[in-house]
Amino acid sequence: MGAIGRALARRASAFGMNIIYHNRNRVSEETEEKLEARFTDLENLLRNADFVSLHVPLTPETDGMIGLSELKLMKTSAFLINTARGAVLNQTALIEVLKNKEIAGAGLDVYQNEPEVPAELLEMNNVVVSPHVGSATRETREIMSKQVVGIIDDFFQGMTGIPVVNPMVLSSGQYRFKQESSS
């Protein structure tokens, strides 16, 4: 129930959805009242939610957090949405429960072995896949743009240590800089 979870809760409440959540730490009563949200344990959430939306960082505690046993707790009419990190969800287990119609469907924009998306997920009519758009905010894109401009500037100033996909290119002699003439 961090910033993204709270934003989702506000939107879901506007559509009349009941909000239950699980978090490492329970949010304040004031926040719960404002969001009309009820804290519960993960097992209860999985058993009762119609839509389970994951919004957790990838940590040792969350790596593989949702596996086969957790997915089997969900209602057959429930949908799982993962926009957090691919490794939070056991993708093989997800494919199994989707094939067996043990949950209704899934929405994914992160994958266990990015950028690889298993063909099985792409072929299922109860799965929506998209590229990860977590950085698609004006503020983030502005910061990214400034970083790229700085890297390009550093490159043309002849600085080393800049992030390069193929660093051997810099020492290949293929790229030379024009020296300004003194005339």
C-alpha positions in Angstrom: 0.0 0.0 0.0 2.7 2.4 -1.1 2.2 5.3 -3.5 1.2 3.0 -6.4 -1.1 0.9 -4.3 -2.8 3.9 -2.9 -3.2 5.5 -6.3 -4.8 2.2 -7.5 -7.0 2.1 -4.4 -8.3 5.6 -5.1 -9.2 4.6 -8.6 -10.8 1.3 -7.6 -12.9 3.0 -4.9 -14.2 5.4 -7.5 -15.6 2.4 -9.3 -17.3 1.1 -6.1 -14.8 -1.7 -5.5 -14.1 -2.9 -2.0 -10.4 -2.5 -1.2 -8.5 -5.1 0.8 -4.7 -4.9 1.0 -1.7 -6.6 2.4 1.5 -4.8 3.2 4.6 -5.3 5.3 3.3 -2.6 7.6 -0.3 -1.6 8.0 -1.0 2.0 6.9 -2.5 4.5 9.4 -6.2 4.3 10.3 -6.6 7.7 8.7 -5.2 6.4 5.4 -7.4 3.3 5.6 -10.5 5.4 6.2 -9.6 7.8 3.4 -9.1 4.9 0.9 -11.9 2.8 2.4 -9.4 0.0 2.6 -9.1 -2.9 5.0 -5.9 -4.6 6.0 -5.7 -8.4 5.8 -3.1 -11.2 5.6 -1.9 -12.4 2.2 -3.8 -15.7 2.4 -7.1 -14.0 3.1 -6.5 -11.4 0.4 -5.7 -14.2 -2.2 -8.8 -16.2 -1.2 -11.2 -13.2 -1.3 -10.0 -10.7 -3.9 -11.5 -10.5 -7.4 -8.5 -8.6 -8.6 -5.0 -9.1 -7.1 -2.6 -6.3 -8.1 1.0 -6.7 -7.1 3.0 -3.5 -6.3 6.1 -4.6 -4.4 9.8 -4.0 -4.8 11.9 -7.0 -5.6 13.7 -8.0 -2.4 14.8 -11.3 -1.0 11.4 -11.4 0.9 9.3 -10.8 -2.3 11.3 -12.9 -4.8 8.9 -15.7 -5.7 6.3 -14.3 -3.3 3.4 -15.6 -5.5 3.9 -19.2 -6.4 1.7 -22.2 -7.2 0.3 -22.5 -3.7 -0.6 -18.8 -3.5 -2.2 -18.9 -7.0 -4.3 -21.9 -6.0 -5.8 -19.9 -3.2 -7.3 -17.5 -5.6 -10.9 -17.7 -6.8 -11.5 -19.2 -10.2 -13.1 -15.9 -11.2 -10.1 -13.8 -10.0 -7.6 -11.9 -12.1 -3.9 -11.4 -11.2 -2.1 -8.2 -12.3 1.6 -7.9 -12.0 3.2 -4.5 -12.7 5.8 -4.8 -9.9 8.7 -7.1 -10.9 8.7 -10.3 -12.9 10.5 -12.3 -10.3 7.8 -11.6 -7.7 5.6 -14.1 -9.5 6.4 -17.7 -10.5 5.6 -17.5 -14.2 5.6 -21.3 -14.7 3.0 -21.6 -11.9 1.0 -18.8 -13.4 0.9 -20.5 -16.8 -0.3 -23.7 -15.1 -3.2 -22.1 -13.3 -4.2 -20.2 -16.3 -4.2 -23.3 -18.6 -6.2 -25.2 -16.0 -8.7 -22.3 -15.6 -7.9 -22.1 -11.9 -7.9 -18.3 -12.2 -9.8 -16.2 -14.7 -6.9 -14.3 -16.2 -3.8 -12.2 -15.8 -2.5 -8.7 -16.8 1.3 -8.5 -17.0 3.8 -5.8 -17.9 6.8 -7.5 -16.2 8.1 -11.0 -16.8 10.3 -13.4 -15.0 13.1 -13.4 -17.6 12.7 -10.0 -19.2 12.6 -9.2 -22.0 11.5 -12.8 -22.9 7.8 -13.4 -22.8 6.8 -17.1 -22.9 4.9 -17.9 -26.1 2.3 -19.7 -23.9 1.4 -16.4 -22.3 1.2 -14.6 -25.7 -1.2 -17.3 -27.0 -3.7 -17.3 -24.1 -6.9 -15.3 -24.6 -7.2 -14.7 -20.9 -3.9 -12.8 -20.6 -3.0 -9.3 -21.4 0.7 -8.5 -21.9 2.4 -5.2 -22.4 5.9 -3.7 -22.1 6.8 -2.4 -18.7 5.8 1.3 -18.5 6.7 1.9 -14.9 9.0 4.7 -15.9 6.5 6.4 -18.1 6.0 9.6 -16.0 6.9 13.1 -17.1 9.3 13.5 -14.2 11.1 10.2 -14.7 11.5 10.7 -18.5 12.9 14.2 -17.9 15.5 12.8 -15.5 16.3 10.1 -18.0 16.7 12.6 -20.8 19.0 14.8 -18.8 21.1 11.7 -17.9 21.4 10.8 -21.6 22.4 14.4 -22.6 25.1 14.3 -19.9 26.4 11.0 -21.1 26.6 12.3 -24.7 28.3 15.5 -23.6 30.8 13.4 -21.6 31.5 11.2 -24.6 32.2 14.2 -26.9 34.5 15.7 -24.2 36.5 12.5 -24.4 35.7 11.4 -20.8 36.0 7.8 -19.9 33.9 5.7 -17.6 30.6 6.5 -19.3 28.0 3.7 -19.5 28.5 2.0 -22.8 26.9 -1.3 -24.0 30.0 -2.2 -26.0 32.9 -0.5 -24.3 35.4 -2.1 -26.7 34.1 0.3 -29.4 35.7 3.3 -27.5 39.1 1.9 -27.9 38.7 0.6 -31.4 40.0 3.7 -33.1 36.7 3.8 -35.1 35.6 7.0 -33.4 37.8 10.0 -33.6 37.1 13.6 -32.7 37.8 16.5 -35.0 40.4 18.8 -33.5 39.4 22.4 -33.8 41.7 24.3 -36.1 43.5 27.3 -34.6 42.8 29.4 -37.7 
